[in-house]
């Protein structure tokens, strides 16, 4: 299991070497990134196949937590690591392979995203989150268009503000507990983080890490960036980076903040995100902006799901996140080959029937039309909300109203695509973008007959991710439960982690 650390180290090393190699061996530089990502993908699949499904803690360098760097590998972290390698490989900038900068930034994103998914302490979560930000800024502005630069500047300013908020929240948590290790924080949180200072730390971290997750109100960068960035950068941001932010929030909720005040705060911000995002998408007249605003609303629904107490909320949130990760990048790739204004889409299905058909399929699943996977994901959210008290019932009404708005503006796009217009333009989408979207559509349809076993597996993953006591025991094991050391080749390094140090007074 210790080899999982290579999914962090190898992309970082390749990102550093790629510009140098490109000056000497251009042919090698073109394939270095995909080869590294393929190896990381194979490595994760191998670990997935040989593992027993139980979480494992890796003490990097052999230093026992909480002093050392801890990587936590459960089913959810392994799933995200797999998705990082797979998505960066599928969205690799093949058409600009000679541009070592974009390739290096994609590798930097892959390494930092894997590190973020595996981190077991707040310090490294913060470090990898910042590296994800650096890679995202570069990918948005890499084509050097004026509009992209302006959007990147806004993104940079808001992300910088979020960085300050996240760092402030981490400082408040440390001031109360004297540690940043998540497992130790999970033990100390009920006593030391339940007060006003601890909740203020949660609010600051939620807003800080929520910038990438398009959380209201720190999401004003989204429409400009998604509308002007290269299609593959928009796909990575909407599909992958936003879900990493969700993962951080999930860990904070499960391990540190299970009190009602934290859940109610997340519920409120999620509801405001759904309302603002879906209304803005309904009013939008540009396709990319429409997709960007709708992404805000859909991420808001995921935050609502995570605010539901218990594993039902985690299951609904993960189902929505995985569905969005599959569908929304494909929609951005399709939109890249079409005119921006919705009115200019008239009759495009005549010249591109495959692209139009894929858009219809993906839109139907996004709306939640049965039996597509999107329907079952939304059904989990509806059932979870329906079983809660009055505040959640209001959120249920908002979610149902948002579904109606989604259907309205997406069907408006479909109507334009299939409008009979003999003089309609016939754009030719980039072949790899169309192929990636077709792959997403194929996966979507292939999942329909396997909804039940997929749901069972995801329920088990959600239950493991929500097991706070299991997280603590894995990182600070009882006698006979080994803590694995990456420096020791995956062999047991410690029979027991020993008692926790006393918190700071």
N, C-alpha and C positions, 0 to 999 in steps of 0.2 A: 504493500500500500504506500510505502514511502516514495515510490516513483511518481506519485501524483504531484509532487513538488516540481517535477520537470515541466509540467504544463505552465508553470510560472516562469521558470528560469530559461527554458529554451526560446520562447518568443522574445524575451528581453534580450538575450544574447544575439539572436538573429536580427532583431531591430537595430542593435548597435553595429553589427558587422555588415549588414546589407549595403549601406551607402559606400563603405570601403571596398567591398567585393565588387560592387557595380562599376567602379572605376577601372577594374582590372579584368574581371570576367563577367561581362554583361549577361551572357547566357546563363551562367550559374545564378546570378542575382535574380533573374526572372523567375526561377523555380525554387529558390531557397525558401521563401515564405510559405508557399503551398506545401512543400515537403515537410517543413517543421509543423505546420498545422495538421497535416495528415498523420504525422507520427503522434502528435498529442491526442488526436482523435482515436487512433488505434490504441494508445496507451490507456485512455479512459475506458474504452470498450473492453479491453482486456481486464482491467481492474474490476469493472462491473461484472464481468462474467465469472471471475474467480473469487470475488468477495462473498461473504455470507450475509450481507445486508445489514450488519450491525455497525453502528458508528465507531469511528476510530479517531483518536487524537494523536497527532504527530508533534513531537517536541523537536523543533529544528535546532541542530547543533548539540542536542543532548541535554540542553538546559531545561530543568523541570519547571513547569508552570507554577506560579504565575510570573516568574522572572523571565523565562525564555519565551520565544515566539512559538505560538501554538497554531497548528492548522487542524481544523475540525472537519472530518470527512464523514458526512452522513449521506443518505440517499438524495436529499435535496441538493447538497453541495456538489455531489458527484453529477447529478443531472445538470446543474447549471454549468459545471466545467465542461461537460459534453456539449452543451448547447453553444458555449463560447467558441470552442474549436470548430464546430460544425457551421455556425453562422458566419464566422469570419472567413472560413474557407469558401462557402457558397457565395459570399459577397466580396470576395477578393477582387481588387481592381485590375482585372485581366486586361481591359482595354487600355490601361495606363501602366502596364507592367514596367515600362522603361523609366517611370518616375519613381525613383527609390524612396522619395519622401513619403508618398502616399502608402507605399508598401510597408515602410518602416513604422508609420503611424498605426497601420492596421495591426501589425505585430505587437506594438506597444499596447494597443487596446486589448488584444487577446491575452497577453501576459498579466496585465493589471486587472482585467475582469476576472480571470481565474483566481488571482490572489484575493480579490474582494470576496469571491464566493466561498473561499476556503478559510479565510481569516477567523481566528478565535479570540481576538482582542480588539478593543476599540482603536488602539494606536495604529495597528496595521490596516484596519478598515479605513481609517482616515487617509493613510498614505496611499493605499491602492485606489481609493476614491479620487484622490487628487491626480494620480497618474491617468486614470480613466478620463478625467476632465481635460488634461493636456492633450491626450490623443484625440478626443472629441473636437476640441478647438481646431486642431490642425486638419482633421478630415473635413470639417465644414468649410474651411477657408482655403483648401489646397488648390482649388481651381482659379483663385485670384480674381474672381469677379467682384465688381464694386458692391453689388447687393449682398453677396456672401460675406464680404468684409464687414459691412455694417451690421448684419445679423450676428456675425461672430463676436463683434464688439459688445453687442447687447448681451449675448450669451455669456461672454467673459465677465462682464460687470455683475450680472445676476449670480453667476456661479461663484464669483469672488465673495459676494455678500453671503451666499450660502456657506462658503468655507468658513467665514468668520463665525456664523451662527453655529455650525457643527463643532468647531473648535471650542467655542464658549460652552456648549452643552457638555462636551467631553471633560472640560476643565471643571465644571460644576459637579459632574459625577465623580471625578477623581478627588475633589475636595471633600466629598462626603464619605468616600469609601477607601481611598488610598490605593486603589488598584484599577487596572484597565482590562484585566483578563475577564472574558465574558462568563466563564464558569464560576469564578470567584464572585463576580458581581451578582450572578444569579443567586448565590447563597446570601449575600449581604443586602440585596435590594429590598426585600420585604421590610427590613428594619431601618435601613439608612436612606432609601430613595423614595419613601412613601410621602415625605413631607413636601412643602412648597419648593424648596431648592431642588430636590430630585425631580419633581414634575416640571420645573422650569428647564432643567437639563434636557428632559425628554422633548419639550416644545422646541428648544433650540436645535437639537439634533434632528428632530422630525422635519423642520423647515430647511435645515442645512442639507441633509441627505435627500430631502424631497425635491430639490431643484431638478435633479436628473429624472426623478419619477413623475415630473409634471404635476406636482401637488399644488393645489391652490393655497396661497396666492403667489407662489414663487415660480409660476409657469408662463410668465408673459413673453419669454424668449421663444416659446415653441413655434407659433405660426410663422414668424419671420425666418427662423432657421430651417424648418422643414420645407418651406416654400422656395428657398434659394440655394440650399445645400445640394451637392450631388446626390442623385437618387440612392446610391448605395450607402452614403453617409446617413441620409435620413432613415433608411431602412435599419441600419445598425443602431441609431439613437432610439428610434421608436420601438424597435423589436427587442434589442438586447440590453442597452444601457439602462433604459427605464426599468427593466425587470431586476437589474442588480440593485437599484435603489429600493425596490420593493422587498428584496431579500434582506437588506440591512434593516429596514423597518420591521420586518417579520421577526428577525432575531431580537431586536430591542423589545418588542412587545412580549414575546414568549419568555425571554430570560430576565428582563429587568422591570417591565412595566405591565403587570397584569391587572392593576387597579382600574376601577371603573372610570375615574377621571381621564386617564390616558385614552381609554377606548372611546369615550364620548368625544374627546377632542379630535381624534382621528375620524370618527363618524361625521362630525360637523364639517371638517375640511374636505372629506370625500364627497359629501352631498353638495357642497358649494362648487367643487370641481365638476361634478356631473352636470349641474344646472348651467354653469357658465360655459363649459365646453360644448355641450350639445346645442344650446341656444346659438352660440357663435357659429357652430358648424351648419346649423339650419339656415343661417343668414348668409353664409359665405357664398361667393360666386366664382371663386377660384378653386379648382379641384384639389390642389396640394394643400391650400389653407383649410379647405373643408376636412381633409383627412387629418391635418394637424390638430384642428379644434376637436374633432371627434376622438382623437387619441387622448386629449385631456379628459374628456368625459369618461372614456373607457377606463383610464387609469384611476379616475375618481371612484368608479364602481369597485375596483380592486381594493382601494383603501377602505371603502365601506365594508367589503367582505372581511378584511382583516380586523375590523373593529367588532365583529360578532364574537362573543365569548365562545371559547371551546374550539374543538377541531373542525366543527362544521364551517366556521368562518375561514379557517386556514384552507380547507378543501376547496371551498368556493373561490377563494382568492387565487389559489394555485391553478385551478382549472381555467379561470378567466385569463390569468397571466400567460399560460402556455398557449391558449387559443389565440390571444392577441399577438404573441410572439411569432406565431405562424402566419397569421392573416395580414396584419398591418404592413409588415415589410413588403409582402407581395403586392399589395395595393399601391404602395409608393413606387415600386419598380414599374408597374403598369402605367401609372400616371406620368412617369418620366418621358414616355414616348408619345404623349398626347399634348394638345394645346392646353394652356393653363385655364382659361375661362370655361366654365361649364357649358355656356351657350355655343362655344366653338367645337364641342364634341359631337355635334349633330351629324348623324349618319356614319360615324366612324366604324361601326360594326361591319359595314359593307366591305371596307378595306382591310379590316383586321378582326375577323370573326373569332379567332382563338383568344386574342387578348380581351375582347369584349365578353366572351363567354366566361373566361376566368374571372373577370371583374364581377359578373353577376353571381357566380358561385361563391366567391369570397364575401361579397356584400350580403348575400343571403345568410351565410353563417355568422357574419358579424351582427346582423340584426337579431338572429336567434330563431331561424326557421327550422323546424324539425324535418328530418332527423339528423341534421348536421351537428357537428360537435359544439358549435356556438350555442345551440339551444340548450344542451345539457349543462353547459357551464353557467348560463344565465339561470337555468332552473335551480341549480344548487344555491345560487345567491338568493333567489326569490324564496325558496323553502327556508333557508337560514334566517332571512329577515322576518318571515312570517311567524316564526316561533319565538320572537323576542317581544319586548315591551313597546310602549307607544312611540318612543323616539325612533326605534328601528322601523316601525310601521310607516312613519313619515318618509323615511329613507326608501322603503319599498315602493311607495307611491311615486317618488322621484325616479327610481330606477325604471318603473313601468312606463312613466311618461317619457323618459329618455329613449326607451325602445321605440316608441311611436315616432319621436323626432328623427331617430336614426333611419327608420324605414322611409320617412318622408324625403329626407335629402338624398339618400342613396338611390331610391327609386327615381328621383328626379334626374340623377346622372344616368341611370340605365335607360330612361325614356329618351334622353338626348342621344345616347349611343345608338339606339335602334330606330331613331327617327328616319323616315324615308327622305333622303336628300341626294339627288343624282349628282350634285356638284360638290359633295362633301370631300374634304381632303382625306388622303390616305397615308397617314404617317406610318413609318416602318420602325417599330420598337427595336431597341438593341436586342440582338438574338439571345445573349446570355441573361439579360433581364427577363425576357419572356420565358426562357427556360427555367429560371429560378422560380418565377411565379407559377409556371405549370407544375413544377415539383411540389410547391406548397399546395396547389389544388389537388394533386394526386394524393398527397399525404392526408389531406382533409377528407377526401372521399374514402380512402382506405381505412380511416379510423372509424367510420360509421358502423361496420359490423362488429367492431371490437370495443364499443363504448363501455360495455359492462366490465370486461377484464381491465381495461385501462382505468376505469373509475375505481375499481378495487385497488389497483396498484397505487394510484394517486392518493387514495384514502389512507393507505399504509404509510406513504411518504409524508403526508400531512400529519399523521399521528406521531411519527417519529420526530418530525420537525417541531411539534408542539410538546414534546416530552422534556420538560425542564429538568426534572430529576435525572433523567437519562443522560442529558448533556453534562450535568455536574459529575455524575459517576464516571462517565467516559474520560473526562479530562483529569479528574482527581479520583482515580479508581480505588476501590476497596482492595484489601489484600488478595492477591491472586489474580487481579485484573490488570494486565500489563499496560503500561504507557509506551507506545511505540516511538522510536527515535529514528528520524530520517538519517542521522549520522551513522546509525548502527545498521543500516541496510534493512530496516524493517523488523529487526529482532527486538524482543522486549528489552527495554533499557532500564526500567524501574519496576520493582514488584509492587510498589505502592508509592503514591505521590507524597504521602506524609500529610500532616495536619496543615490546614490553611494558616497563613500568618495572620496575626491579629490586625484588624483594621485600624487606620489612623484614628486617634480620638478626635 
